[in-house]
Amino acid sequence: MEKDFNLKSSVEKIIVSNRLYDSLIRNCSDGLILCSEKDLKILMMNENGRKLLDLPFSETPRTLAELFDPKVSDKIRKGETLNTERNGIPVKVRSSVTDGYIWIFVADFTDVIRVENFSQKTLELNKELIGVFNEYGEETLVVVNEKGMIEYAGEKISRTCGVAFDYFVGKNVYEIEKEGVFSPSVSARVLETGQPQVVIQKTRIGEELVSVGTPVFNGEGKIEKVVSVTRDYSTQMKISKMIAELRNQEPDEFSASDIKTDQIVTCNNAMFEIKTLVKMIAATRATVLINGETGTGKEMIARYIYSLSDRKEQPFIKVNCGTISHSIVESELFGYEEGSFTGASRGGKIGLIEAANGGTLFLDEVSELPLEQQVKLLHVLQEKMLIRVGGTTQINLNIRVIAATNKNLEEQVALGNFREDLYYRLNVIPISIPPLRERKEDIPLLANYFFKRFCSNYKKEMQLSNSAISMLEKYSWPGNIRQLENTIERLVLTTPKPVITAGDLPKVFWEGSRLPAVKVNKIIRLDAAIEELEKELIRMAVEEYGTTVKAAEALGVNQSTVSRKMAQYHLKEDRRNQRQALHD
């Protein structure tokens, strides 16, 4: 990122169309004037500038010469800092000449430090942030430097936190977080991790906000700024919590409009946060990367984003990168011209990416894309254009990309299976869907939702007993929601009686519920016995399944729990010693 601020477009376009500096100029406590370097024509002046120069509101000077005498105007044009006066009022004037335009900062003569700091901060708002301001609106933004010092905070941020407009600028996000003005700080999390972050914040006055923070790197790969966008979703959060309390309520009792656009049945806090985030970013063009195990509902989330976006009337093109043969993936994705290869259709063919033009492109299992095509996809995302196979014509694109994967892309990057630059291009808004075993409270809701749907589809009059639901809750669900859906459909189709009970569930559910036989040779403390049993179960599971992830699935716990317990019981050392003994 460049250090100097350069205005490459016309100032009218930046200020009027993009509104980048509207809030800065309007709310600046110093006087701020913008004029043309060529003819010194005044293009914009804020109210504080009028006050400091004792200029009546009805009086609108056309040029700088009408404000200052020719000598002062000439020094301002040269970018000099000077002390002068107007109508007997002493003022300090500092100017900065940039690409044919002059930024003039006027302050009370006694307020030198403040005008120096503010003018520098204004000019350092890098041109690369223009798009961000235009996308979200400057009143919802916070810009923080690499040390956590706030350089800019929008007016709405101040209101939702119950502080004055000028409270934030110059303060450190860690101090504000400690004071409880808002917590947690998304900017602090970004600075700590170096990755985009999403948090649910609570403010001192009780408001709930959703904040998305993104790092901006310099040429050396170090964080130079953090830009965060904040939305007030207090009302939505309160409604979500009310729904969570009504966990036994039938899905049909929600409004018809909700069911059409939102088929994500949940009362889980993590899923509520995802739904809130989706509502926040759906209307933008930001690229989304959805991560989750097979069957967690990644496509459902992608379609939910699409349904809430302004592209919902345009195409939604799904591309399963794992099912396209490597020999034809390029022509399928990018299309081809007639005669470009043997067997090419007459007239050529548009690719799946081009078919999504104007709408949304969903790249499912993006980790399976061959490296060669990853390079071309990166080019498409960067340049927003493509060239068909065998063609020379550039095709401009206007697409919103949503990618999904069940693999850890950071690990794939480290293994050399996925390009790092493509990963960062896709990982603008990361969404991680928890597996079903980590949202047990959703199992009764989902089971009843699927049960009612399949009974309606197959015209069955049946009931799902509490004992069956209780058994479903105990299962680890390695196939997640998709497995649960298939299980319910199977039960509806194959159960010959009107009430489905626990005994009707497949054998795998009963096997998982049985405890292993425990042989006791002597009396020991109960806590020691539990530890021994736990240790043995984890050891057996890891040996049988090979990885802590699969062992955790079999044991019905989180992978982090298995890893922590292995360290606690020194099982990792035991495995290393065993392997070494075999090697010796």
C-alpha positions, 0 to 999 in steps of 0.5 A, spaced: 500 500 500 502 506 498 504 511 503 502 518 499 495 519 497 493 520 490 487 523 487 487 519 480 479 521 479 476 527 479 474 530 485 467 531 484 467 523 483 470 522 489 467 526 494 460 527 490 459 520 487 463 515 492 462 520 498 469 518 501 470 525 504 463 527 506 463 525 513 471 528 514 469 534 511 463 535 514 464 533 521 472 536 522 472 541 528 478 544 523 476 548 517 477 544 511 477 547 504 478 544 497 480 548 491 482 547 484 490 548 483 489 551 476 484 557 478 484 556 485 476 555 485 473 553 491 470 546 490 467 545 497 468 548 504 465 545 511 461 549 516 467 550 521 471 553 515 466 559 515 466 560 522 474 560 523 474 565 517 468 569 520 464 568 513 457 568 513 453 562 511 450 566 505 456 568 503 459 563 498 466 565 495 468 562 488 475 563 489 481 563 494 483 570 492 476 572 495 478 569 502 485 571 502 490 576 499 494 574 493 500 573 497 497 568 502 493 565 496 500 564 492 503 561 498 497 556 499 498 554 492 505 552 494 503 548 499 506 552 505 504 553 512 503 560 514 500 564 520 495 569 517 489 573 519 482 574 516 477 580 519 482 581 525 482 573 527 489 570 527 488 563 524 493 558 522 493 555 514 496 548 512 495 546 505 497 540 501 497 540 493 495 533 490 494 531 483 491 538 481 487 539 487 489 543 494 487 541 501 487 547 505 486 546 513 484 552 517 485 552 525 485 557 530 492 560 531 493 556 538 491 549 536 497 548 532 498 540 534 490 538 532 490 541 525 497 538 524 495 531 526 488 531 523 490 533 516 495 528 516 490 523 518 486 525 512 491 525 507 493 518 509 486 515 508 489 511 502 486 511 496 485 503 496 480 504 501 475 508 497 472 502 494 470 500 502 467 507 503 463 506 497 461 499 499 459 500 506 458 508 507 463 511 511 458 512 518 459 505 519 467 504 518 472 504 523 480 505 521 485 503 525 493 503 524 498 497 526 498 499 533 491 499 534 490 507 534 483 509 531 484 514 525 477 514 523 470 512 526 464 513 523 458 517 526 453 511 527 459 508 531 459 513 536 451 513 537 451 506 538 456 506 543 453 512 547 459 516 546 461 523 543 462 523 535 470 525 537 471 520 542 474 515 538 479 518 534 486 518 537 484 512 542 487 505 542 482 499 541 485 495 547 484 501 552 476 502 549 475 494 550 478 494 557 473 500 559 467 496 556 465 501 551 465 495 546 467 488 547 470 485 544 474 489 539 474 486 532 480 490 530 484 487 536 482 480 534 485 482 527 491 485 529 492 479 533 491 474 528 493 477 522 486 474 519 479 477 517 475 476 523 467 477 525 465 478 532 458 480 536 460 486 540 456 489 546 456 496 547 456 500 554 449 502 553 447 495 551 446 495 544 449 488 540 453 489 534 456 485 528 463 487 526 467 484 520 474 486 520 479 486 515 487 487 515 490 491 510 497 489 508 503 494 506 508 491 501 512 487 506 506 483 508 505 487 515 499 490 517 498 497 516 491 498 517 485 495 519 478 496 516 472 494 520 465 495 518 459 495 524 452 494 523 447 494 529 443 488 529 440 488 536 433 487 534 434 481 530 439 478 535 433 479 540 428 476 536 433 470 535 434 469 542 426 469 543 426 463 537 431 459 541 427 459 547 421 456 543 425 450 541 419 446 540 415 450 536 414 447 529 417 450 523 410 452 520 409 457 525 414 462 523 411 466 517 411 464 510 416 469 508 421 467 513 420 460 510 421 462 503 428 465 504 430 462 510 430 454 511 436 454 516 432 451 522 436 452 528 437 455 536 444 454 536 448 460 538 454 459 533 448 458 527 445 465 530 451 468 529 452 466 522 445 468 520 446 475 523 453 475 519 449 473 512 444 478 513 450 483 514 454 481 508 449 479 503 447 486 500 455 487 498 459 484 493 464 481 498 467 474 496 465 469 502 469 462 503 464 457 507 468 452 511 465 445 514 464 438 514 461 434 509 453 435 510 453 441 514 449 445 509 454 449 506 450 450 500 444 452 504 448 458 507 450 460 500 443 460 497 441 464 503 446 469 502 444 469 495 436 469 497 438 476 501 442 479 496 440 484 490 442 479 485 437 474 487 433 475 480 440 473 477 443 466 476 445 462 481 450 457 478 453 451 482 460 448 480 462 442 484 469 442 483 470 435 485 466 432 480 469 435 474 474 431 470 481 434 470 481 433 462 475 438 461 475 442 467 478 448 463 473 448 458 467 447 463 469 453 467 471 458 462 468 456 456 471 455 449 470 457 442 468 453 436 474 449 433 479 450 439 480 442 440 477 436 437 470 435 439 468 442 440 461 444 439 459 448 433 459 455 435 463 454 441 460 454 448 460 459 454 463 456 461 460 456 468 463 462 470 460 466 464 453 463 465 453 466 472 455 473 469 450 478 473 449 473 479 452 469 484 458 463 482 458 458 488 464 454 487 463 447 491 469 443 494 474 449 491 479 445 494 479 440 489 480 445 483 487 443 479 493 448 481 493 450 473 485 452 474 487 455 480 491 460 477 486 462 472 481 462 477 485 467 481 486 471 474 478 472 473 477 474 480 483 479 480 481 482 473 474 481 473 474 478 466 476 471 462 478 469 455 474 462 453 479 456 451 481 458 444 479 465 444 482 472 444 476 476 446 476 479 453 469 477 457 467 482 462 464 479 468 460 482 474 459 476 479 459 475 486 463 469 488 461 464 494 466 458 495 466 452 500 470 447 502 470 441 507 478 441 508 482 446 511 485 450 506 491 453 510 493 446 511 492 445 503 496 451 502 502 448 506 502 442 503 502 445 496 495 443 494 492 450 494 495 457 492 496 461 497 494 468 493 487 464 491 486 462 498 487 470 501 482 472 495 477 467 497 477 468 504 475 475 505 468 473 509 470 466 512 464 462 515 465 456 519 459 452 520 459 447 526 458 440 525 451 437 528 455 434 534 457 441 536 449 443 536 446 438 539 440 442 541 438 443 534 437 435 533 430 435 535 428 441 531 431 438 525 429 431 526 421 434 527 422 439 521 425 433 516 419 428 519 414 433 518 416 435 511 417 427 509 410 425 512 407 431 507 411 429 501 409 421 502 402 423 504 404 419 511 400 420 518 405 418 523 409 421 529 416 421 531 416 419 539 420 422 544 424 416 545 427 416 538 429 423 538 432 422 545 436 416 541 438 421 535 441 426 540 446 421 543 449 419 536 455 423 533 452 424 526 459 423 522 455 425 516 452 431 519 445 434 517 445 430 511 445 424 514 440 426 519 435 428 513 437 421 510 435 417 516 429 421 517 426 419 510 428 412 511 424 411 517 418 415 514 418 410 508 420 403 512 417 404 519 410 400 518 407 403 524 404 410 525 409 411 531 416 411 530 420 409 536 427 408 538 427 401 537 426 403 529 432 406 529 438 403 525 443 398 528 448 403 528 445 408 533 444 402 538 451 400 537 454 407 539 449 407 545 452 401 548 458 402 553 464 397 553 465 392 558 469 394 564 473 389 568 475 390 575 480 387 578 481 391 585 477 397 588 481 403 587 478 411 587 472 412 583 476 418 579 482 414 578 477 409 575 474 414 570 481 417 568 483 410 566 477 408 562 477 415 559 485 414 557 483 407 554 478 409 550 481 415 547 487 410 546 483 405 542 479 410 538 486 413 536 489 407 534 483 404 530 481 410 526 488 413 525 487 421 526 484 425 532 478 427 528 475 421 526 477 418 533 473 424 536 467 423 531 467 415 534 467 418 541 462 423 540 466 429 542 470 435 539 477 434 536 480 439 541 478 435 547 481 428 544 488 432 543 487 435 550 486 429 553 492 425 549 496 431 552 494 430 559 495 422 559 501 423 555 498 418 550 502 422 544 509 420 548 506 413 548 505 412 541 512 415 539 515 410 544 511 405 540 513 407 533 520 408 535 520 401 539 518 398 532 523 401 528 528 399 532 
